[in-house]
Amino acid sequence: MSRTGAEAVSHYEDALHALLFFRGEVADASQALLEAAPESVMGNVLAAYLGLIGTEAKDATAAGEAFARFTDGVRPEELTPRERMHVAAATSWLNGDIHRAGQVLGELTVVHPRDELALAVGHQIDFFTGDAARLRDRVGGALTAWPEDDPHYGHLLGMYAFGLEESGHYTRAEEAGLAAVEHHPRDVWGIHAVVHTYEMQGRFAQGIRFLDARTDDWGSGNYLNVHNWWHYCLYALEAGDTGRALDIYDAVLHNEESAGLAMELLDAAALLWRLLLADRATGDRWARLADAWAARQDPPYYAFNDVHAVMAYVGAGRIADAERLVAEREAWLGRARPELSNHAMTAETGLPVCRALIAYGRKDYAAAVDLLAPVRYRLNTFGGSHAQRDAVQKTLLEAALRAGRAETARTLLSERINLRPVCPYNWLAQARLADRLGETAKAAAARTRAAEQAAQGAAALSR
C-alpha cells in the first residue's frame, strides 16, 4: 500500500467491504481514503475501478481524467509489482480495452490469489464480457488459497457460485451460493447467484420463496436491489402474474425517483420487452422509459446498454430514435480504434441485435429471424448473463413463430424445452406452434403442462 498511511488503509478496508456488499458507502469510503492519502496508489486504483464498474460513460471519463493526473506524477519504479499490475489493469480498462484489463488482473491473482479487489473487479469484467469460463475459474483458481475462516471467504463463494451457474454447474452453484449466504446473509451477490441458479432450472416457485424469506437482506439499501427485484419479476411472469411484475416495476425498477442509471434502465427495458413479446399492455411505461434513455445521450461505450436503449425506443414506438442510435454507432465504428473492446462488441453482436429489434418493432419478423439467427451463439460476447440475454433469444423464437418459420421455431423450442422442461413460457410457445401446425392434441397437452407449472409459482406468490 504505497503512499498510504494507517488511516487511509482503514478507509480502503471499509471501501472494499462496502464494495463486496454492493453498498453505497463505498463511494464515501473511497473519497475518505483519498482525502487521507491523495497519492495512495491503491486509493487511486480503487477510485478508477469504481468509475468503471457501473458501465456509465460519463463516470468512466471522469475517472480516466483523475487517474491520468495521478499517474502523470508517478514513476513505475516507485510502485510495487502488484501495484504496477493494478495500475496497468485500470489503465487498460480506462483506455477501452476491458479484455486486457481482465487478463492483467487474472495474471495478478495467480501470484496474489488473496487480492480480493483484483478478484472482485476481474469477476465483474468477466460478467461484462460474458466470459462464463473465466467468471468461474478466476475465482475457482484462487479459492483454495483462502482459509475458510477468513471473514471474506463467503464473498468468494458468492462470486464462485455465479461463475458456476453461468457455466451450467447448477447443483454446485446452488451449494456455493447458499454457503455464501450462510456466511453473510446480506451478501446480495451470493443471493443473486442462487436466484440465477433457480431461474436457469425453472425452479421459480422455490426462487420466490427464497427471495421472500430474505427480503430485508436484499430488497433495499444496495446497488443490486433493482436487479434482484427484476429477477423476482421474472419469477412472477413465469407464474402468470403480470400485475405483480408491473407493480414491482413501478415501485422499484423505474419510476419518477429512479436515478436513471444504465444498469437499472436496462433491467426495466428487459422486463417490458418480455411483456411486449407476450403482447401484454404496459400503459405509458414504455414512453417514460424511452424518455429516460434519451435523456442520457449516451456515447458509444457499451453495446449491451445500447441494445436495451433500442428496446425502449422500439417499445415506445420511437423507431426513428432507435434507427438514429444504430446510425450513430455505425458512424463511430468507422472512426473508432479496433482495439477498443466495445468496437467488436458493437460490430459483431450489438448492431445485429439492435437491427433485429427494430425489424421486430416494424413487424418484419422474417428479417428479425435472419438477423438474429447468425449471432445467437455469440450473444455472450457483448456481456450480461444467460437470464439477461434470454430476452434476445425469446425475440428470435417469437419472430420465428410470427414469421411462419415453423421448422426454425420447432428447433428453438426443442432446444429450450429439453434444456429447461419446467418453464410455462416454453410450453405456451409450444402450444402456439402446435396450433399453427394443426396439432390440436399436442397444443392442449402443452397448455395443460404450462398451467400446472404456473400454478406452482402462483401458489408461492400467494403465501
HELIX and SHEET records of a PDB file:
HELIX    1   1 ALA A    6  LEU A   20  1                                  15    
HELIX    2   2 GLU A   25  ALA A   36  1                                  12    
HELIX    3   3 VAL A   41  LEU A   52  1                                  12    
HELIX    4   4 ALA A   57  ASP A   72  1                                  16    
HELIX    5   5 PRO A   76  GLU A   78  5                                   3    
HELIX    6   6 PRO A   81  LEU A   94  1                                  14    
HELIX    7   7 ILE A   98  VAL A  111  1                                  14    
HELIX    8   8 GLU A  116  PHE A  128  1                                  13    
HELIX    9   9 ALA A  132  LEU A  143  1                                  12    
HELIX   10  10 TYR A  153  GLU A  166  1                                  14    
HELIX   11  11 TYR A  170  HIS A  183  1                                  14    
HELIX   12  12 VAL A  188  GLN A  201  1                                  14    
HELIX   13  13 PHE A  204  ASP A  212  1                                   9    
HELIX   14  14 THR A  215  TRP A  218  1                                   4    
HELIX   15  15 ASN A  225  GLU A  238  1                                  14    
HELIX   16  16 THR A  242  ILE A  248  1                                   7    
HELIX   17  17 TYR A  249  LEU A  253  3                                   5    
HELIX   18  18 ALA A  262  LEU A  277  1                                  16    
HELIX   19  19 ARG A  285  ARG A  296  1                                  12    
HELIX   20  20 ALA A  303  GLY A  315  1                                  13    
HELIX   21  21 ILE A  319  ARG A  335  1                                  17    
HELIX   22  22 SER A  341  ALA A  344  1                                   4    
HELIX   23  23 MET A  345  GLY A  350  3                                   6    
HELIX   24  24 LEU A  351  GLY A  361  1                                  11    
HELIX   25  25 TYR A  365  LEU A  372  1                                   8    
HELIX   26  26 ALA A  373  VAL A  375  5                                   3    
HELIX   27  27 LEU A  379  PHE A  382  5                                   4    
HELIX   28  28 HIS A  386  ARG A  402  1                                  17    
HELIX   29  29 ALA A  406  LEU A  419  1                                  14    
HELIX   30  30 PRO A  424  ARG A  436  1                                  13    
HELIX   31  31 THR A  440  LEU A  461  1                                  22    
END                                                                             
